[in-house]
Amino acid sequence: MVQAMIQISKNTNQILNIVKAKFNLKDKSQAIEKVVLDYGEEILEPELKPEFIQKIQDIEKRNDFKDFNSLDELRTDIEKIGE
C-alpha cells in the first residue's frame, strides 16, 4: 500500500466524511479509495472482450454491412452471429 500526504479543501473533506459514513468505512483513506475506484470505472474505457472483437472481424471479412435503426437491432444482429 502506498501512503500519501494530501491537502484537501473543506468541501472535499465534508464529501469524504459523507462517503465514509454512507458506506460505513473505517477512515478517509478508504473513502478516497472508494471514490477514486468508482469514478475510475466511469472514465476509463473498458477493455473489449476477445469474443466481441472476433465477431466484428468476422463481419468485416464477409463485407456484410447493414443499416440499423437502433443499438438494440445492432446488438441482436451481432448476437446471432455467434449462434
N, CA, C and O atoms as a CHARMM CRD file, in Angstrom:
* protein
*
  332
    1    1 MET  N      0.83800  -1.16900   0.00000 PROA 1      0.00000
    2    1 MET  CA     0.00000   0.00000   0.00000 PROA 1      0.00000
    3    1 MET  C      0.88900   1.23900   0.00000 PROA 1      0.00000
    4    1 MET  O      1.91900   1.27800   0.67200 PROA 1      0.00000
    5    2 VAL  N      0.48200   2.24000  -0.75400 PROA 2      0.00000
    6    2 VAL  CA     1.21800   3.48500  -0.86400 PROA 2      0.00000
    7    2 VAL  C      0.61300   4.50000   0.09600 PROA 2      0.00000
    8    2 VAL  O     -0.60700   4.59300   0.23100 PROA 2      0.00000
    9    3 GLN  N      1.46700   5.25000   0.75100 PROA 3      0.00000
   10    3 GLN  CA     0.98100   6.31200   1.63000 PROA 3      0.00000
   11    3 GLN  C      1.25200   7.64900   0.96600 PROA 3      0.00000
   12    3 GLN  O      2.27100   7.82700   0.29900 PROA 3      0.00000
   13    4 ALA  N      0.33000   8.59200   1.15200 PROA 4      0.00000
   14    4 ALA  CA     0.48900   9.90900   0.55000 PROA 4      0.00000
   15    4 ALA  C     -0.07400  10.96900   1.48500 PROA 4      0.00000
   16    4 ALA  O     -1.12900  10.78400   2.09100 PROA 4      0.00000
   17    5 MET  N      0.62800  12.05400   1.59100 PROA 5      0.00000
   18    5 MET  CA     0.12300  13.20700   2.33200 PROA 5      0.00000
   19    5 MET  C     -0.56000  14.10400   1.30200 PROA 5      0.00000
   20    5 MET  O      0.04300  14.46300   0.29100 PROA 5      0.00000
   21    6 ILE  N     -1.81100  14.46300   1.55700 PROA 6      0.00000
   22    6 ILE  CA    -2.53900  15.29300   0.60300 PROA 6      0.00000
   23    6 ILE  C     -3.16000  16.47900   1.31300 PROA 6      0.00000
   24    6 ILE  O     -3.41700  16.43500   2.51600 PROA 6      0.00000
   25    7 GLN  N     -3.39500  17.52300   0.56900 PROA 7      0.00000
   26    7 GLN  CA    -4.12100  18.68000   1.07700 PROA 7      0.00000
   27    7 GLN  C     -5.45000  18.72400   0.34700 PROA 7      0.00000
   28    7 GLN  O     -5.49500  18.65100  -0.88100 PROA 7      0.00000
   29    8 ILE  N     -6.53500  18.84300   1.10500 PROA 8      0.00000
   30    8 ILE  CA    -7.86200  18.88700   0.51000 PROA 8      0.00000
   31    8 ILE  C     -8.63300  20.08000   1.06900 PROA 8      0.00000
   32    8 ILE  O     -8.34800  20.56900   2.16200 PROA 8      0.00000
   33    9 SER  N     -9.59400  20.52400   0.31000 PROA 9      0.00000
   34    9 SER  CA   -10.41600  21.64900   0.74400 PROA 9      0.00000
   35    9 SER  C    -11.42100  21.19300   1.80400 PROA 9      0.00000
   36    9 SER  O    -11.61000  19.99600   2.02100 PROA 9      0.00000
   37   10 LYS  N    -12.05600  22.15400   2.45300 PROA 10     0.00000
   38   10 LYS  CA   -13.09100  21.82600   3.44500 PROA 10     0.00000
   39   10 LYS  C    -14.24200  21.07100   2.78200 PROA 10     0.00000
   40   10 LYS  O    -14.78200  20.12100   3.34700 PROA 10     0.00000
   41   11 ASN  N    -14.60500  21.50000   1.59200 PROA 11     0.00000
   42   11 ASN  CA   -15.70100  20.85000   0.86800 PROA 11     0.00000
   43   11 ASN  C    -15.35200  19.38600   0.56500 PROA 11     0.00000
   44   11 ASN  O    -16.17500  18.49300   0.76400 PROA 11     0.00000
   45   12 THR  N    -14.14600  19.15400   0.09000 PROA 12     0.00000
   46   12 THR  CA   -13.71100  17.78300  -0.19400 PROA 12     0.00000
   47   12 THR  C    -13.71500  16.95100   1.07900 PROA 12     0.00000
   48   12 THR  O    -14.12100  15.78900   1.06400 PROA 12     0.00000
   49   13 ASN  N    -13.26800  17.53600   2.16900 PROA 13     0.00000
   50   13 ASN  CA   -13.25600  16.85100   3.45600 PROA 13     0.00000
   51   13 ASN  C    -14.67700  16.44800   3.87000 PROA 13     0.00000
   52   13 ASN  O    -14.89900  15.34100   4.36100 PROA 13     0.00000
   53   14 GLN  N    -15.62000  17.34700   3.66800 PROA 14     0.00000
   54   14 GLN  CA   -17.01400  17.04800   4.00900 PROA 14     0.00000
   55   14 GLN  C    -17.54800  15.90100   3.14500 PROA 14     0.00000
   56   14 GLN  O    -18.24000  15.00800   3.63400 PROA 14     0.00000
   57   15 ILE  N    -17.22000  15.94200   1.88000 PROA 15     0.00000
   58   15 ILE  CA   -17.67400  14.87900   0.97600 PROA 15     0.00000
   59   15 ILE  C    -17.08800  13.54100   1.40700 PROA 15     0.00000
   60   15 ILE  O    -17.79100  12.53000   1.43400 PROA 15     0.00000
   61   16 LEU  N    -15.80600  13.53400   1.74300 PROA 16     0.00000
   62   16 LEU  CA   -15.18000  12.28500   2.19700 PROA 16     0.00000
   63   16 LEU  C    -15.82300  11.77300   3.47900 PROA 16     0.00000
   64   16 LEU  O    -15.99700  10.56700   3.65200 PROA 16     0.00000
   65   17 ASN  N    -16.17500  12.68600   4.37600 PROA 17     0.00000
   66   17 ASN  CA   -16.86200  12.27700   5.60300 PROA 17     0.00000
   67   17 ASN  C    -18.22500  11.65600   5.29700 PROA 17     0.00000
   68   17 ASN  O    -18.62700  10.68700   5.94100 PROA 17     0.00000
   69   18 ILE  N    -18.92500  12.20800   4.32700 PROA 18     0.00000
   70   18 ILE  CA   -20.22700  11.66800   3.93800 PROA 18     0.00000
   71   18 ILE  C    -20.06100  10.28300   3.31800 PROA 18     0.00000
   72   18 ILE  O    -20.80500   9.36200   3.65300 PROA 18     0.00000
   73   19 VAL  N    -19.08700  10.13000   2.41100 PROA 19     0.00000
   74   19 VAL  CA   -18.82500   8.82700   1.78300 PROA 19     0.00000
   75   19 VAL  C    -18.44700   7.80900   2.85200 PROA 19     0.00000
   76   19 VAL  O    -18.92100   6.67300   2.84100 PROA 19     0.00000
   77   20 LYS  N    -17.59400   8.23000   3.76700 PROA 20     0.00000
   78   20 LYS  CA   -17.15600   7.34700   4.85400 PROA 20     0.00000
   79   20 LYS  C    -18.35400   6.85400   5.66100 PROA 20     0.00000
   80   20 LYS  O    -18.45300   5.66400   5.95800 PROA 20     0.00000
   81   21 ALA  N    -19.25400   7.75300   6.01200 PROA 21     0.00000
   82   21 ALA  CA   -20.42700   7.38400   6.80700 PROA 21     0.00000
   83   21 ALA  C    -21.41800   6.54600   5.99300 PROA 21     0.00000
   84   21 ALA  O    -21.95300   5.55000   6.48200 PROA 21     0.00000
   85   22 LYS  N    -21.65100   6.95600   4.76400 PROA 22     0.00000
   86   22 LYS  CA   -22.64300   6.26800   3.92600 PROA 22     0.00000
   87   22 LYS  C    -22.27800   4.80900   3.68500 PROA 22     0.00000
   88   22 LYS  O    -23.15200   3.94200   3.66900 PROA 22     0.00000
   89   23 PHE  N    -20.98200   4.53700   3.49600 PROA 23     0.00000
   90   23 PHE  CA   -20.55200   3.18100   3.18300 PROA 23     0.00000
   91   23 PHE  C    -19.90500   2.47800   4.37900 PROA 23     0.00000
   92   23 PHE  O    -19.29800   1.41600   4.24300 PROA 23     0.00000
   93   24 ASN  N    -20.05000   3.09500   5.54800 PROA 24     0.00000
   94   24 ASN  CA   -19.55600   2.50900   6.79900 PROA 24     0.00000
   95   24 ASN  C    -18.07300   2.13500   6.70100 PROA 24     0.00000
   96   24 ASN  O    -17.67900   1.01800   7.03500 PROA 24     0.00000
   97   25 LEU  N    -17.26500   3.08300   6.24100 PROA 25     0.00000
   98   25 LEU  CA   -15.83400   2.85600   6.08100 PROA 25     0.00000
   99   25 LEU  C    -15.09400   3.26700   7.35200 PROA 25     0.00000
  100   25 LEU  O    -15.57700   4.08800   8.13100 PROA 25     0.00000
  101   26 LYS  N    -13.91800   2.68200   7.54200 PROA 26     0.00000
  102   26 LYS  CA   -13.16200   2.94100   8.77300 PROA 26     0.00000
  103   26 LYS  C    -12.51600   4.31700   8.79400 PROA 26     0.00000
  104   26 LYS  O    -12.47200   4.96800   9.83800 PROA 26     0.00000
  105   27 ASP  N    -12.01800   4.75900   7.65400 PROA 27     0.00000
  106   27 ASP  CA   -11.29700   6.03400   7.64600 PROA 27     0.00000
  107   27 ASP  C    -11.41600   6.71500   6.28200 PROA 27     0.00000
  108   27 ASP  O    -12.00900   6.17500   5.34700 PROA 27     0.00000
  109   28 LYS  N    -10.83800   7.91400   6.19400 PROA 28     0.00000
  110   28 LYS  CA   -10.92300   8.68400   4.95400 PROA 28     0.00000
  111   28 LYS  C    -10.11300   8.04400   3.82800 PROA 28     0.00000
  112   28 LYS  O    -10.41900   8.23400   2.65000 PROA 28     0.00000
  113   29 SER  N     -9.08800   7.29100   4.19300 PROA 29     0.00000
  114   29 SER  CA    -8.31400   6.60000   3.15700 PROA 29     0.00000
  115   29 SER  C     -9.21100   5.64400   2.38200 PROA 29     0.00000
  116   29 SER  O     -9.13300   5.56400   1.15600 PROA 29     0.00000
  117   30 GLN  N    -10.05200   4.93000   3.09300 PROA 30     0.00000
  118   30 GLN  CA   -10.98100   4.01500   2.42000 PROA 30     0.00000
  119   30 GLN  C    -11.99800   4.80100   1.60400 PROA 30     0.00000
  120   30 GLN  O    -12.40100   4.36000   0.52700 PROA 30     0.00000
  121   31 ALA  N    -12.41700   5.95900   2.10200 PROA 31     0.00000
  122   31 ALA  CA   -13.36200   6.80200   1.36100 PROA 31     0.00000
  123   31 ALA  C    -12.73400   7.30500   0.06900 PROA 31     0.00000
  124   31 ALA  O    -13.37400   7.29800  -0.98300 PROA 31     0.00000
  125   32 ILE  N    -11.48400   7.74100   0.15100 PROA 32     0.00000
  126   32 ILE  CA   -10.78300   8.20800  -1.05300 PROA 32     0.00000
  127   32 ILE  C    -10.67200   7.06300  -2.05000 PROA 32     0.00000
  128   32 ILE  O    -10.93800   7.24600  -3.23800 PROA 32     0.00000
  129   33 GLU  N    -10.28300   5.88500  -1.57500 PROA 33     0.00000
  130   33 GLU  CA   -10.13600   4.73900  -2.46800 PROA 33     0.00000
  131   33 GLU  C    -11.46000   4.39300  -3.13900 PROA 33     0.00000
  132   33 GLU  O    -11.49000   4.11000  -4.33700 PROA 33     0.00000
  133   34 LYS  N    -12.54700   4.41400  -2.38800 PROA 34     0.00000
  134   34 LYS  CA   -13.86800   4.09700  -2.94700 PROA 34     0.00000
  135   34 LYS  C    -14.24500   5.08900  -4.04000 PROA 34     0.00000
  136   34 LYS  O    -14.66200   4.70100  -5.13100 PROA 34     0.00000
  137   35 VAL  N    -14.09300   6.37200  -3.73100 PROA 35     0.00000
  138   35 VAL  CA   -14.46900   7.40800  -4.70400 PROA 35     0.00000
  139   35 VAL  C    -13.62600   7.27900  -5.97000 PROA 35     0.00000
  140   35 VAL  O    -14.15700   7.34500  -7.07800 PROA 35     0.00000
  141   36 VAL  N    -12.33000   7.09700  -5.81200 PROA 36     0.00000
  142   36 VAL  CA   -11.44100   7.01100  -6.97400 PROA 36     0.00000
  143   36 VAL  C    -11.74700   5.77300  -7.80900 PROA 36     0.00000
  144   36 VAL  O    -11.81800   5.86400  -9.03500 PROA 36     0.00000
  145   37 LEU  N    -11.93000   4.62000  -7.17200 PROA 37     0.00000
  146   37 LEU  CA   -12.21200   3.40300  -7.91900 PROA 37     0.00000
  147   37 LEU  C    -13.56600   3.46900  -8.62200 PROA 37     0.00000
  148   37 LEU  O    -13.68900   3.05000  -9.77300 PROA 37     0.00000
  149   38 ASP  N    -14.58100   3.99400  -7.93600 PROA 38     0.00000
  150   38 ASP  CA   -15.90000   4.12200  -8.56300 PROA 38     0.00000
  151   38 ASP  C    -15.84900   5.07200  -9.75100 PROA 38     0.00000
  152   38 ASP  O    -16.40700   4.78000 -10.80900 PROA 38     0.00000
  153   39 TYR  N    -15.18100   6.20800  -9.57700 PROA 39     0.00000
  154   39 TYR  CA   -15.08000   7.18500 -10.64700 PROA 39     0.00000
  155   39 TYR  C    -14.20800   6.64500 -11.78000 PROA 39     0.00000
  156   39 TYR  O    -14.48300   6.88600 -12.95500 PROA 39     0.00000
  157   40 GLY  N    -13.16100   5.91600 -11.41600 PROA 40     0.00000
  158   40 GLY  CA   -12.26400   5.35900 -12.41800 PROA 40     0.00000
  159   40 GLY  C    -12.96700   4.43100 -13.38400 PROA 40     0.00000
  160   40 GLY  O    -12.64000   4.40300 -14.57100 PROA 40     0.00000
  161   41 GLU  N    -13.93500   3.66500 -12.88600 PROA 41     0.00000
  162   41 GLU  CA   -14.68500   2.76500 -13.76300 PROA 41     0.00000
  163   41 GLU  C    -15.46800   3.54400 -14.80900 PROA 41     0.00000
  164   41 GLU  O    -15.66900   3.06700 -15.92600 PROA 41     0.00000
  165   42 GLU  N    -15.90500   4.74000 -14.44700 PROA 42     0.00000
  166   42 GLU  CA   -16.68200   5.54800 -15.38400 PROA 42     0.00000
  167   42 GLU  C    -15.82200   6.18700 -16.46200 PROA 42     0.00000
  168   42 GLU  O    -16.24700   6.30000 -17.61100 PROA 42     0.00000
  169   43 ILE  N    -14.60800   6.60700 -16.09700 PROA 43     0.00000
  170   43 ILE  CA   -13.81400   7.37600 -17.05600 PROA 43     0.00000
  171   43 ILE  C    -12.84300   6.54400 -17.87800 PROA 43     0.00000
  172   43 ILE  O    -12.40700   6.97500 -18.94500 PROA 43     0.00000
  173   44 LEU  N    -12.50200   5.35700 -17.39300 PROA 44     0.00000
  174   44 LEU  CA   -11.58400   4.52100 -18.14900 PROA 44     0.00000
  175   44 LEU  C    -12.36000   3.63600 -19.10700 PROA 44     0.00000
  176   44 LEU  O    -13.41400   3.10300 -18.76100 PROA 44     0.00000
  177   45 GLU  N    -11.83300   3.48400 -20.31600 PROA 45     0.00000
  178   45 GLU  CA   -12.50300   2.64800 -21.29900 PROA 45     0.00000
  179   45 GLU  C    -12.41200   1.18800 -20.87800 PROA 45     0.00000
  180   45 GLU  O    -11.33400   0.70000 -20.54000 PROA 45     0.00000
  181   46 PRO  N    -13.53000   0.50000 -20.89800 PROA 46     0.00000
  182   46 PRO  CA   -13.45400  -0.93700 -20.60500 PROA 46     0.00000
  183   46 PRO  C    -12.79100  -1.67300 -21.76600 PROA 46     0.00000
  184   46 PRO  O    -12.94800  -1.29100 -22.92600 PROA 46     0.00000
  185   47 GLU  N    -12.07200  -2.70000 -21.45300 PROA 47     0.00000
  186   47 GLU  CA   -11.41500  -3.48800 -22.48600 PROA 47     0.00000
  187   47 GLU  C    -12.46200  -4.34800 -23.19000 PROA 47     0.00000
  188   47 GLU  O    -13.33600  -4.92700 -22.54500 PROA 47     0.00000
  189   48 LEU  N    -12.36800  -4.42700 -24.50500 PROA 48     0.00000
  190   48 LEU  CA   -13.31300  -5.24100 -25.26400 PROA 48     0.00000
  191   48 LEU  C    -12.97500  -6.71100 -25.10600 PROA 48     0.00000
  192   48 LEU  O    -11.80600  -7.09600 -25.08100 PROA 48     0.00000
  193   49 LYS  N    -14.01400  -7.52600 -24.99900 PROA 49     0.00000
  194   49 LYS  CA   -13.81600  -8.96700 -24.87800 PROA 49     0.00000
  195   49 LYS  C    -13.33000  -9.51600 -26.22000 PROA 49     0.00000
  196   49 LYS  O    -13.78200  -9.06700 -27.27400 PROA 49     0.00000
  197   50 PRO  N    -12.41800 -10.47900 -26.18500 PROA 50     0.00000
  198   50 PRO  CA   -11.90300 -11.05100 -27.43900 PROA 50     0.00000
  199   50 PRO  C    -13.00300 -11.63000 -28.32300 PROA 50     0.00000
  200   50 PRO  O    -12.90600 -11.57000 -29.54900 PROA 50     0.00000
  201   51 GLU  N    -14.06200 -12.19600 -27.70700 PROA 51     0.00000
  202   51 GLU  CA   -15.15900 -12.75800 -28.49100 PROA 51     0.00000
  203   51 GLU  C    -15.85900 -11.67900 -29.31100 PROA 51     0.00000
  204   51 GLU  O    -16.23700 -11.90700 -30.46000 PROA 51     0.00000
  205   52 PHE  N    -16.02800 -10.49600 -28.70800 PROA 52     0.00000
  206   52 PHE  CA   -16.68000  -9.39300 -29.41100 PROA 52     0.00000
  207   52 PHE  C    -15.80700  -8.92500 -30.57000 PROA 52     0.00000
  208   52 PHE  O    -16.30500  -8.67900 -31.66800 PROA 52     0.00000
  209   53 ILE  N    -14.51400  -8.80300 -30.32600 PROA 53     0.00000
  210   53 ILE  CA   -13.59500  -8.38400 -31.38300 PROA 53     0.00000
  211   53 ILE  C    -13.64700  -9.36900 -32.54700 PROA 53     0.00000
  212   53 ILE  O    -13.65800  -8.96400 -33.70900 PROA 53     0.00000
  213   54 GLN  N    -13.68000 -10.65800 -32.23300 PROA 54     0.00000
  214   54 GLN  CA   -13.74700 -11.68800 -33.28200 PROA 54     0.00000
  215   54 GLN  C    -15.03000 -11.56500 -34.09700 PROA 54     0.00000
  216   54 GLN  O    -15.00400 -11.69300 -35.32100 PROA 54     0.00000
  217   55 LYS  N    -16.15400 -11.31700 -33.42200 PROA 55     0.00000
  218   55 LYS  CA   -17.42900 -11.16100 -34.13800 PROA 55     0.00000
  219   55 LYS  C    -17.36200  -9.99200 -35.11700 PROA 55     0.00000
  220   55 LYS  O    -17.82100 -10.10400 -36.25400 PROA 55     0.00000
  221   56 ILE  N    -16.79200  -8.87600 -34.67800 PROA 56     0.00000
  222   56 ILE  CA   -16.68800  -7.69500 -35.54000 PROA 56     0.00000
  223   56 ILE  C    -15.76000  -7.98600 -36.71700 PROA 56     0.00000
  224   56 ILE  O    -16.04600  -7.59100 -37.84700 PROA 56     0.00000
  225   57 GLN  N    -14.65600  -8.67200 -36.45700 PROA 57     0.00000
  226   57 GLN  CA   -13.73700  -9.02200 -37.54100 PROA 57     0.00000
  227   57 GLN  C    -14.39600  -9.94500 -38.55200 PROA 57     0.00000
  228   57 GLN  O    -14.15400  -9.82100 -39.75200 PROA 57     0.00000
  229   58 ASP  N    -15.23200 -10.87300 -38.07900 PROA 58     0.00000
  230   58 ASP  CA   -15.95700 -11.76300 -38.98900 PROA 58     0.00000
  231   58 ASP  C    -16.90200 -10.98200 -39.89000 PROA 58     0.00000
  232   58 ASP  O    -17.01400 -11.27500 -41.08100 PROA 58     0.00000
  233   59 ILE  N    -17.58000  -9.99000 -39.32500 PROA 59     0.00000
  234   59 ILE  CA   -18.48600  -9.14300 -40.11200 PROA 59     0.00000
  235   59 ILE  C    -17.68800  -8.39500 -41.17900 PROA 59     0.00000
  236   59 ILE  O    -18.11100  -8.31400 -42.33200 PROA 59     0.00000
  237   60 GLU  N    -16.53100  -7.84900 -40.79400 PROA 60     0.00000
  238   60 GLU  CA   -15.70400  -7.10700 -41.75100 PROA 60     0.00000
  239   60 GLU  C    -15.21900  -8.01100 -42.88400 PROA 60     0.00000
  240   60 GLU  O    -15.19900  -7.59900 -44.04400 PROA 60     0.00000
  241   61 LYS  N    -14.82700  -9.24600 -42.54800 PROA 61     0.00000
  242   61 LYS  CA   -14.34200 -10.17800 -43.57200 PROA 61     0.00000
  243   61 LYS  C    -15.43300 -10.52000 -44.57900 PROA 61     0.00000
  244   61 LYS  O    -15.15500 -10.65000 -45.77100 PROA 61     0.00000
  245   62 ARG  N    -16.67600 -10.66900 -44.11100 PROA 62     0.00000
  246   62 ARG  CA   -17.79300 -11.00200 -45.00300 PROA 62     0.00000
  247   62 ARG  C    -18.25600  -9.80100 -45.81000 PROA 62     0.00000
  248   62 ARG  O    -19.01000  -9.94300 -46.77300 PROA 62     0.00000
  249   63 ASN  N    -17.80100  -8.61800 -45.41300 PROA 63     0.00000
  250   63 ASN  CA   -18.23700  -7.37700 -46.05500 PROA 63     0.00000
  251   63 ASN  C    -19.75600  -7.29300 -46.05600 PROA 63     0.00000
  252   63 ASN  O    -20.37500  -6.87000 -47.03300 PROA 63     0.00000
  253   64 ASP  N    -20.33500  -7.70200 -44.94600 PROA 64     0.00000
  254   64 ASP  CA   -21.78100  -7.81200 -44.78800 PROA 64     0.00000
  255   64 ASP  C    -22.28000  -6.64700 -43.93100 PROA 64     0.00000
  256   64 ASP  O    -22.57300  -6.81300 -42.74700 PROA 64     0.00000
  257   65 PHE  N    -22.37200  -5.47500 -44.54500 PROA 65     0.00000
  258   65 PHE  CA   -22.76600  -4.29100 -43.79400 PROA 65     0.00000
  259   65 PHE  C    -24.26500  -4.03200 -43.95100 PROA 65     0.00000
  260   65 PHE  O    -24.84400  -4.23500 -45.01700 PROA 65     0.00000
  261   66 LYS  N    -24.87200  -3.57700 -42.85200 PROA 66     0.00000
  262   66 LYS  CA   -26.31200  -3.29600 -42.84600 PROA 66     0.00000
  263   66 LYS  C    -26.55300  -1.96100 -42.14500 PROA 66     0.00000
  264   66 LYS  O    -25.70600  -1.46800 -41.40000 PROA 66     0.00000
  265   67 ASP  N    -27.71800  -1.39600 -42.40000 PROA 67     0.00000
  266   67 ASP  CA   -28.15700  -0.21000 -41.67400 PROA 67     0.00000
  267   67 ASP  C    -29.03600  -0.64800 -40.50900 PROA 67     0.00000
  268   67 ASP  O    -29.84600  -1.56300 -40.64900 PROA 67     0.00000
  269   68 PHE  N    -28.87900  -0.00700 -39.38200 PROA 68     0.00000
  270   68 PHE  CA   -29.66600  -0.31800 -38.19500 PROA 68     0.00000
  271   68 PHE  C    -30.35900   0.94100 -37.69700 PROA 68     0.00000
  272   68 PHE  O    -29.81000   2.04000 -37.77300 PROA 68     0.00000
  273   69 ASN  N    -31.57600   0.76500 -37.18500 PROA 69     0.00000
  274   69 ASN  CA   -32.34900   1.88500 -36.66400 PROA 69     0.00000
  275   69 ASN  C    -32.10100   2.13900 -35.17800 PROA 69     0.00000
  276   69 ASN  O    -32.44000   3.20100 -34.65600 PROA 69     0.00000
  277   70 SER  N    -31.50300   1.14900 -34.50000 PROA 70     0.00000
  278   70 SER  CA   -31.24600   1.31600 -33.07500 PROA 70     0.00000
  279   70 SER  C    -30.08000   0.42900 -32.65400 PROA 70     0.00000
  280   70 SER  O    -29.68400  -0.47800 -33.38700 PROA 70     0.00000
  281   71 LEU  N    -29.54100   0.69300 -31.48300 PROA 71     0.00000
  282   71 LEU  CA   -28.48600  -0.14900 -30.93900 PROA 71     0.00000
  283   71 LEU  C    -28.99900  -1.54500 -30.62300 PROA 71     0.00000
  284   71 LEU  O    -28.26500  -2.52700 -30.73300 PROA 71     0.00000
  285   72 ASP  N    -30.27100  -1.62500 -30.22900 PROA 72     0.00000
  286   72 ASP  CA   -30.85600  -2.94000 -29.94300 PROA 72     0.00000
  287   72 ASP  C    -30.86100  -3.81700 -31.19200 PROA 72     0.00000
  288   72 ASP  O    -30.56100  -5.00800 -31.11400 PROA 72     0.00000
  289   73 GLU  N    -31.19800  -3.24000 -32.33500 PROA 73     0.00000
  290   73 GLU  CA   -31.16700  -4.00200 -33.58800 PROA 73     0.00000
  291   73 GLU  C    -29.75500  -4.49200 -33.89300 PROA 73     0.00000
  292   73 GLU  O    -29.55800  -5.64400 -34.27900 PROA 73     0.00000
  293   74 LEU  N    -28.78400  -3.61600 -33.71800 PROA 74     0.00000
  294   74 LEU  CA   -27.39100  -3.98100 -33.94700 PROA 74     0.00000
  295   74 LEU  C    -26.96400  -5.09400 -32.99500 PROA 74     0.00000
  296   74 LEU  O    -26.35400  -6.07200 -33.42700 PROA 74     0.00000
  297   75 ARG  N    -27.27500  -4.95800 -31.70700 PROA 75     0.00000
  298   75 ARG  CA   -26.91900  -5.95200 -30.70100 PROA 75     0.00000
  299   75 ARG  C    -27.52200  -7.31800 -31.03700 PROA 75     0.00000
  300   75 ARG  O    -26.84400  -8.34200 -30.94600 PROA 75     0.00000
  301   76 THR  N    -28.78900  -7.32500 -31.42400 PROA 76     0.00000
  302   76 THR  CA   -29.45500  -8.58000 -31.78500 PROA 76     0.00000
  303   76 THR  C    -28.76300  -9.23200 -32.96700 PROA 76     0.00000
  304   76 THR  O    -28.54900 -10.44500 -32.97200 PROA 76     0.00000
  305   77 ASP  N    -28.41600  -8.44500 -33.95800 PROA 77     0.00000
  306   77 ASP  CA   -27.75100  -8.99000 -35.14200 PROA 77     0.00000
  307   77 ASP  C    -26.36700  -9.53500 -34.79500 PROA 77     0.00000
  308   77 ASP  O    -25.98800 -10.59200 -35.30000 PROA 77     0.00000
  309   78 ILE  N    -25.61900  -8.85800 -33.96600 PROA 78     0.00000
  310   78 ILE  CA   -24.29100  -9.32000 -33.56400 PROA 78     0.00000
  311   78 ILE  C    -24.39600 -10.61300 -32.77300 PROA 78     0.00000
  312   78 ILE  O    -23.59100 -11.52500 -32.96100 PROA 78     0.00000
  313   79 GLU  N    -25.37700 -10.69600 -31.89300 PROA 79     0.00000
  314   79 GLU  CA   -25.53100 -11.90200 -31.06700 PROA 79     0.00000
  315   79 GLU  C    -25.90900 -13.11500 -31.91700 PROA 79     0.00000
  316   79 GLU  O    -25.55800 -14.24200 -31.56600 PROA 79     0.00000
  317   80 LYS  N    -26.60900 -12.90600 -33.01400 PROA 80     0.00000
  318   80 LYS  CA   -26.98700 -14.00300 -33.90500 PROA 80     0.00000
  319   80 LYS  C    -25.75300 -14.60100 -34.59000 PROA 80     0.00000
  320   80 LYS  O    -25.75700 -15.78200 -34.93800 PROA 80     0.00000
  321   81 ILE  N    -24.71800 -13.81600 -34.78400 PROA 81     0.00000
  322   81 ILE  CA   -23.51800 -14.26900 -35.48700 PROA 81     0.00000
  323   81 ILE  C    -22.85700 -15.41700 -34.72600 PROA 81     0.00000
  324   81 ILE  O    -22.38000 -16.37400 -35.33500 PROA 81     0.00000
  325   82 GLY  N    -22.82700 -15.32400 -33.40700 PROA 82     0.00000
  326   82 GLY  CA   -22.16500 -16.34600 -32.58500 PROA 82     0.00000
  327   82 GLY  C    -22.95600 -17.61900 -32.44000 PROA 82     0.00000
  328   82 GLY  O    -22.43400 -18.60600 -31.92200 PROA 82     0.00000
  329   83 GLU  N    -24.19500 -17.63200 -32.87900 PROA 83     0.00000
  330   83 GLU  CA   -25.04700 -18.82200 -32.69600 PROA 83     0.00000
  331   83 GLU  C    -24.81000 -19.86000 -33.75300 PROA 83     0.00000
  332   83 GLU  O    -25.44700 -20.91400 -33.73700 PROA 83     0.00000
